[in-house]
Amino acid sequence: MVDCSLPGTVNPGLYCGRGLSVGIRPVGGFYCRDVVTGDGMIVVATADFEVYHGVVTALRDRSVEFTTVEPDAQLPDRTSLVIVGPGESVETHPDVPVVTADPETPRRAVEEALARLRGGHGRTVVGIDPGEKPGIAVLTGEVVVAAFQVPAAEAAGVVARELEDAVDPLVRIGDGARLVGARVIDDIDAPIELVDETGTTPYLGAGARGMGDVLAAVNIARMEGEPIDSRDVEPTAGEIQRIKDRSREASETNRAIDEKLARRVAVGDLSIEEALAEHRNEE
């Protein structure tokens, strides 16, 4: 197999990867293609290996049509956008945008490039379907650019990374799973809206098992909510009991934590493990 994204590759039998096919460069050679950028294509023009590798990988993952050239080479006639590395420049038509990629975050450059080609940047909005493993969806305008499902303790970190350098970002979080949602809200440093998540989880047909939380997050991101800074939640007796039951399951001695510790877990002061440790020390 030949990597179709490597500069100078001209083998017509090359392998383009899942979802891609081979096209012919106007200036010779071949490139991976998929009808994503209309009649044009993205050109990666960088001498920075880290930028090159990261951007090409991200473009392949998104099944986007692209080609690669040296920074001082002539750009193909069908160039619709150019991605370069830090400190690099290319000679191009004034109507062709140039995106600079950071070697640490190449995917962001690809997302910016695709947003521009689709008619503008659009606002970055993160939707969260709260739960023990929240679904998280990142939208630029109306386009979903990233999706995650991670443990609740990692959700705020994921959101922070995705919103880094975003202009006027917004987080929309569903109003279900109150205790988990309240903790996530407290850990996020961005404007937040609380959304009525009724009806946001779609019907899941064959082969879609496990996608419900992420798809709900997409729907939540597209719904207006109530601006909030925090969410004060008083745990119910049922929620306290569920935490005590979880602590018993996690305990090596099959002992549950008391109601006082369970309440501290509910409001996010302690994790189950920390509460169990305090419980052992109190005995």
N, C-alpha and C positions, 0 to 999 in steps of 0.2 A: 504494500500500500504506500502511496505517495501522499504527503501532506499538501493539499491543494492551496493552503494559505501561505506557504513558504515563498519568498521572493525568488523569481526566476524559474519556478516550476512550470514546465511546459508539456508534461506527459499526459496525453489524452486518456490514459487508463487510470488516472489518479482517483483516490478515494476522498470523498467530500464529507463523510460523516452522516449521521442519521438526519434525514429530512432535507438533505441538500443534493443538488445536482451540479453538473459541470457546465460552465459557460465559457465563452471565448473572450479574452481581453481585446479591446480595440487596438491596443498597442502590442499585441502578441502575448502568448501564454494563456493560462486558464485561471479561473477563480471559482469559489463556491457561490452558488446562487440560490435564492428563494425569493419569491415575489413578495417582498416586504417594503421595499423602498421605491416602488413604482418603476418608472423607466430609468431611474438613476441607480447609483450604488455608492456605498461608503468606501473610501480609500484610506487605508492605514499607511501613513508615511512617516516612519520614525526609525532612527538608528539606535534607539534605546531598547535593549533586548527585553527588559522587564516589562516596559510598556507594551512592546510588540506582543509578547507572549500572553500577557493578561488580557489585552484588548481582543486579540484574535480568538482566544478561548471563549471570552464572553460573547463575541459575535457568533461563533459557532453554536454556542449553547442556545442562542436566540434564533437560530436558523435564518440569519440575515445575510443578504447578498453583499459581498465585499471583495476587494482585491488589495494587494499590497504593492507598494513601490518604494524605492529609495527616496529620502527627503528631497534630493536635488533632481529627481527624475520628472519627466513630463507627466502630468496627470491625464488619465483617460478622458475621452470626450464625455462619457456618461457620468462623470463624477458629480455626486449630489452633496457630499459632505466629506471633509478630511479630518482624520484624527491624528494628532501629532503628540510628541512627548514634551516635557517641560523644557523651555528655552529654544524649541525648534520652531521653524516657520517654513511655509511653502508659498510658491507663487500660484495664485489661483484666481478665478473669476470673482469679482466683487459679490456676486449673488451666491457663491458657494461658501457656506459657513465652515469655520475651522474650530474644532474642539480640542483642547489640551487635556491629555490624560495624565493623572497622577499614577506612578507605578504602584503605589500602595492601594489605590482604589480604582482599578481599571473599569470595573463594572459601572461605576458612576458615569464615566465618560460615554460608555455605550448607551446608557439610559438617556443621558442628555442628548446624544446624537439622534436617537430614535424619536425623542420628544420633539426635537426641532424639525425632523423630517415629516412628522405627523401634524405639523401646523403650529408649533409653539411649545413653550415649556409647560405651561399649566402649573397649577398649584400642587405641591406635594402633600398628599393626605394619607395618613395611616389609619386603617380600620382595625379594630381589635374585637374579637369575639372572646370575652373572658371565660376562664375556666382553669382547671388544674394544668392544662396544656393549651393555652390560648391560641386561636388562629389569628394570624397577623397578615394583613395585605397592604402593600404600598402602591399607591396610585400617583401617577403624574398626569394631571388632567384627567381624562377618562380611561387612561391606559394603565393596566396592572403591570407594574415593572418588577415586583418581587413579592414572594409569599413565604410565610414561615409557620411552623407550629412547634413551639418550644415549651419547656416547663415554665410555670408562672414566674418563678424567680429570675428567669433570664429575659422575660418579655421587655422590660424597660431598657435593658442593654441593647437589645435588637433594635428597638425604636430609636434610641439615641444614635446608633451607628447609621441607620437609614436616613435620619433627619440631619445628619451633620452636613453643614454648608447649604442646606436647603433654605430658600428664601420664602418667608411667610408660611411655614409649615403648619399643619393642623392634625391633631389626633382625634379620632372619633371612636369611642368605646361603647359597647353595648351595656345595657343596664342589668343584665343577668349576672349570675354568679357574684352576688354583691360583695362578699368578703374578699374574694380574689381580686375583683375589679377595683375595689377601693385601694388595695395595696398597690396595684399596678399604677393607678392614677397618682398616688402619692410619690411614686418613684420617677415619674415622667416630667421632664422640664421642657414643656412646650404647651401651646394653647390646646385645651381639651374641650370636646363636646360630649355630653352623655346622650346616647341615642336609644330610643325605644327599639329594642331588638326583636319585637314580636314579628314573626313571619320572615325573618332574615335567613333562616336555614332552609335551603331549597330541598325539594325531593331529590334523592340520590338514586339514580338508576344503576343498572348493572355496571360493575367495574369502577364505581365512584366511591366505594366504601372508604371512610377515613378522610374524605375531602370536605365534609360538611362544615367544620369550624372555619376553615380557610375561605370557603365560598361565602359563609355568613359574614366574615370579616370584610370581604369585597363589598357586599351589600351595605354593611354598616358604614363603610367609608363613603358611600354615595348618598347617605341620608343626613339631613341636617338634624342637629341635636341642640341641647341646652348647654351653653358655656358654663363650665365649672372649674374651680381651682382644686377642690378636694371633695371627698365623699365620706361623710360620717355615717357609719353603719353600726347599729346595735345588733349584735348577733342574737339570733333566736335560740330557743331551747333546743330545737332540732339541730341547728348548726353546731351548737356546743356539743351535743351528743355525738354527732358524726365525727367531730375532731377527737373526742375521747375514744371512740371506736377505732379511729385510725391510729391513735397512739398505742392502743392495746395491740393492734396488728404489727406495729413496728417495734414493740418492746420485746426484748429477749426473754423477759420473765412473764410475759402475758399480763402485764399490769398497765392499767389505764392512768393517765394523768388526772388530777382533780379538776373541778370546774374552774377554779381561779386560773390555773395554768392554761386550760383550754380556751378561756376567754382571751388571754394574752396572745395565744396562737391565732385566734380568730381576727384580732385587730392588727396582726402583723408584727407584734413586738417580739415574738419568738417563733422559731420553726418547731416542727414536731420533735426533731432530734434535740434541740436546745431545751425544750420543755421536759422531755424525758430525762435529760441530764440533771436538770434542777430537781425533778421529782425524786431521782435516786439520791441526790445530796440531802434532801429533806428527810429521808427515811432514817 
